[in-house]
Amino acid sequence: MADVTDEAYDAIVVGAGPAGSMTALTLARLGVSVLLLDRKTEIGVPDKCGEFVPHLSEMRRLSPKVNDLDGLFNPPSHCVVNHTRFVKFVFPHREIEIPFQGLVVERKIFDKHLANEAARAGAQVAAFTKVTGLLDGGEGVRARTIDGVKEIKSRIVVAADGAYSMLARSAGLPVSRNPLDYGIGYHYEMVGVDHDPDYVDMYVGEEISPGTYAWIIPKGEDVANVGTGVRVPFMRKGLTIRDYQRNFTERHAVASRKLARAQVTAVKAGCIPVGGPMERTSTSNLVAVGDAAGHAIPTVGGGIPPALICGRLAGRAIAGTLLRGEPLEAYDQMWRRELGETLQNALRIRRISDVAFKNTRLLDFVTKQGWLTEEMITKFVFCEVDAKMRLMESTLNLMSR
């Protein structure tokens, strides 16, 4: 690290997750001098992710305005541990499955792959480097390294430091403080799981996953990520997320049978932004990407697809500023044009779900109205809002007043 602090960079990217590494990779390929920093001793370790990614064919429907998806959703085979074909939603009294092709990636390997590609393209990479703040005027960062505290200068800083980003807040960007806008995920990687590897299961119910859902995401024949999501305002007083996870894995009528002989091999936890993208994600010399910008799909908390899409756009926008003098704020226009509608629809549907799945009474009402169907779940997954969805939205809003 000491040999990189004596020079200034065009851009410093803080955080080597998919968003940060894709930004650094794009910048390096465009000839921009870039430094990619990550606080972990090994990039990608530990991971805090369910590791499920839509297949390219599904991404074309989910984000139809994004250009060149082929270049983003083609992880090398050594990063992929399973191919899935269906998503099954398990409600208290009903199950609905839809065809949906997906990939389960090994995040430890996938994140390292992206960082390696950035390095091969010319980015400088420094792990075990904790950024503690911005320099005056935002012209670089202050970081704690193995050699002590260093000041590293750059023309532009990229905040890829995760949900509730310290760097985005320091730059004055409107990071949400509303607890409804954040989910907490707590999950096990387990072996000995009796689960069909073709299926991703999503479990809904106030007793197991208040405000979000629980999941079984298969990583192979008998290995799976098994987790629970919660949002604090929906939780029952006195319970912790570990209580909900135990309730799911040990008592749920469906899940507990699949997990009866399973053993925990890893425990992971993380914060997930589900409040939609920030109103503004750039200043004159800083951009926020990935979870730091709220670029996660609010309905399911999926962060990898928006991270890759917006990371590439961030790299292009920064290069436009550095090489051609274009305003950095163009980044906001770019991601809104390609992904804004998808993210806003997902936020709208998440708010409908907050009411529809809040408790058993409302869930029974939705079922009796004929709204809980394969067609509706498909729209939920693909973030599509139509007349039937708007009717459901208005009716539930009236009931919740």
C-alpha positions, -999 to 999 in steps of 0.1 A, spaced: 0 0 0 29 24 8 39 26 -29 5 39 -41 1 68 -16 27 91 -32 7 96 -64 -27 109 -71 -53 89 -89 -80 99 -113 -105 78 -92 -105 59 -60 -132 32 -56 -140 23 -20 -154 -13 -17 -146 -43 -39 -180 -58 -40 -197 -63 -74 -205 -26 -77 -171 -13 -68 -151 -38 -88 -173 -33 -119 -168 5 -116 -130 0 -113 -130 -25 -142 -149 -2 -165 -126 28 -156 -94 8 -161 -106 -4 -195 -113 32 -205 -78 43 -196 -85 60 -163 -60 55 -134 -80 39 -106 -73 25 -72 -97 -1 -58 -97 -3 -20 -113 -29 3 -112 -32 40 -112 -70 41 -80 -90 43 -93 -111 14 -117 -97 -11 -150 -115 -10 -145 -130 24 -167 -131 43 -197 -128 20 -231 -117 33 -253 -127 4 -279 -152 -7 -258 -156 -39 -288 -159 -63 -286 -141 -96 -312 -141 -124 -301 -158 -157 -294 -135 -186 -328 -144 -202 -347 -133 -171 -327 -101 -168 -338 -91 -203 -374 -90 -190 -365 -76 -156 -345 -47 -170 -355 -42 -207 -339 -8 -210 -304 -19 -201 -280 -21 -230 -256 -50 -235 -267 -72 -207 -247 -100 -223 -215 -84 -212 -226 -83 -176 -245 -115 -169 -220 -141 -180 -201 -152 -149 -174 -178 -157 -183 -214 -149 -159 -216 -119 -180 -189 -101 -213 -208 -106 -223 -236 -82 -259 -242 -94 -285 -235 -121 -321 -232 -109 -353 -233 -129 -381 -223 -106 -389 -199 -78 -415 -212 -53 -434 -188 -29 -445 -206 3 -473 -187 20 -490 -199 53 -517 -218 35 -506 -219 -1 -476 -225 -24 -471 -208 -58 -442 -216 -82 -432 -198 -113 -406 -207 -140 -376 -186 -135 -340 -194 -145 -313 -184 -121 -277 -189 -112 -263 -194 -77 -228 -180 -76 -201 -185 -50 -197 -149 -39 -162 -155 -24 -151 -166 -59 -172 -142 -79 -161 -111 -60 -125 -121 -63 -130 -128 -101 -143 -92 -106 -115 -77 -86 -90 -98 -105 -105 -86 -138 -102 -50 -127 -65 -55 -118 -58 -72 -151 -73 -42 -169 -50 -19 -151 -67 -10 -118 -45 -10 -87 -60 -30 -59 -53 -28 -22 -70 -51 3 -69 -47 41 -73 -9 37 -101 7 58 -112 41 45 -121 63 75 -132 95 56 -130 119 28 -102 144 24 -111 181 25 -132 190 -6 -137 153 -13 -104 152 -32 -94 117 -20 -97 96 11 -81 90 44 -74 53 50 -59 31 77 -34 6 62 -10 -19 77 16 9 75 -6 34 94 -30 62 83 -25 75 47 -40 103 27 -47 92 -9 -56 119 -34 -79 116 -64 -101 137 -86 -132 115 -80 -142 91 -52 -166 62 -57 -187 52 -27 -192 14 -30 -191 9 8 -225 -7 12 -258 1 28 -260 33 49 -228 44 32 -204 65 54 -189 81 23 -222 90 7 -233 106 40 -200 125 43 -205 139 8 -240 151 17 -260 126 -3 -295 119 9 -289 85 26 -322 73 42 -324 70 80 -358 54 79 -356 18 94 -383 7 70 -358 12 42 -334 -15 55 -338 -52 58 -315 -74 79 -306 -108 65 -293 -136 87 -286 -169 72 -267 -202 74 -249 -221 48 -260 -257 54 -251 -292 43 -275 -322 44 -304 -301 31 -332 -322 16 -342 -298 -11 -347 -299 -49 -317 -280 -64 -340 -267 -93 -360 -246 -69 -354 -214 -50 -379 -212 -21 -392 -179 -6 -412 -182 26 -436 -154 36 -452 -150 70 -452 -126 100 -440 -154 123 -408 -161 104 -399 -131 83 -417 -99 93 -414 -73 66 -395 -95 41 -392 -132 35 -371 -163 44 -354 -184 18 -337 -217 8 -313 -211 -21 -297 -244 -32 -259 -244 -39 -259 -280 -50 -274 -314 -43 -276 -310 -5 -260 -276 2 -281 -244 5 -282 -209 19 -310 -209 44 -319 -175 58 -344 -151 73 -349 -114 65 -366 -89 88 -373 -52 90 -371 -39 125 -404 -20 126 -423 -52 117 -406 -73 144 -424 -85 175 -410 -68 206 -385 -89 225 -375 -111 195 -342 -110 177 -334 -120 141 -318 -152 155 -352 -160 171 -369 -157 137 -342 -178 121 -346 -206 146 -384 -204 142 -380 -208 105 -354 -236 105 -368 -256 134 -406 -250 134 -418 -240 99 -441 -268 86 -423 -270 52 -388 -258 58 -381 -278 90 -387 -311 72 -361 -302 46 -336 -291 73 -341 -320 97 -307 -335 91 -289 -303 79 -258 -290 96 -246 -254 97 -212 -247 80 -213 -209 80 -232 -181 96 -237 -148 77 -255 -115 83 -258 -82 65 -279 -51 60 -299 -47 28 -313 -14 14 -350 -19 3 -361 17 2 -353 23 -34 -325 44 -49 -315 76 -34 -329 108 -50 -294 119 -58 -264 96 -62 -236 120 -72 -219 153 -64 -193 172 -84 -166 147 -74 -183 116 -58 -207 89 -70 -224 62 -50 -229 28 -65 -246 -5 -55 -260 -7 -20 -244 26 -11 -268 42 -36 -298 22 -27 -294 2 -59 -310 -30 -47 -344 -44 -59 -367 -35 -30 -391 -64 -34 -364 -91 -29 -334 -72 -18 -314 -84 -48 -282 -63 -51 -259 -80 -76 -278 -72 -108 -282 -34 -101 -246 -33 -88 -232 -47 -121 -254 -24 -142 -249 8 -123 -212 0 -116 -206 -1 -154 -226 32 -159 -207 48 -130 -174 40 -147 -186 54 -180 -199 86 -164 -166 91 -145 -146 86 -176 -168 111 -194 -160 136 -167 -123 130 -166 -116 126 -203 -142 149 -219 -153 173 -191 -188 161 -189 -207 167 -157 -205 139 -132 -242 143 -124 -249 127 -158 -245 94 -139 -279 99 -122 -295 104 -156 -278 73 -170 -289 48 -144 -324 63 -141 -328 59 -179 -317 22 -179 -329 10 -145 -350 36 -128 -384 23 -138 -376 -12 -126 -364 0 -92 -393 24 -88 -418 -3 -97 -402 -27 -73 -404 -1 -45 -441 4 -53 -447 -34 -52 -428 -37 -20 -451 -12 -3 -481 -32 -16 -465 -63 -1 -460 -45 32 -497 -43 36 -508 -75 18 -484 -98 38 -485 -79 70 -505 -105 89 -526 -135 83 -559 -116 81 -547 -94 52 -531 -123 35 -564 -142 37 -582 -112 22 -558 -110 -7 -563 -147 -13 -601 -144 -13 -600 -116 -37 -582 -139 -62 -550 -117 -62 -526 -143 -49 -521 -160 -82 -492 -172 -104 -498 -142 -127 -495 -118 -98 -464 -134 -84 -448 -133 -118 -455 -95 -119 -440 -93 -84 -408 -110 -95 -404 -90 -127 -414 -56 -111 -443 -50 -134 -472 -28 -124 -505 -31 -143 -542 -22 -138 -548 -52 -115 -518 -44 -94 -529 -7 -91 -564 -19 -80 -548 -41 -53 -527 -12 -43 -556 13 -39 -578 -13 -20 -551 -22 5 -541 14 11 -577 21 20 -578 -8 43 -546 2 61 -558 37 69 
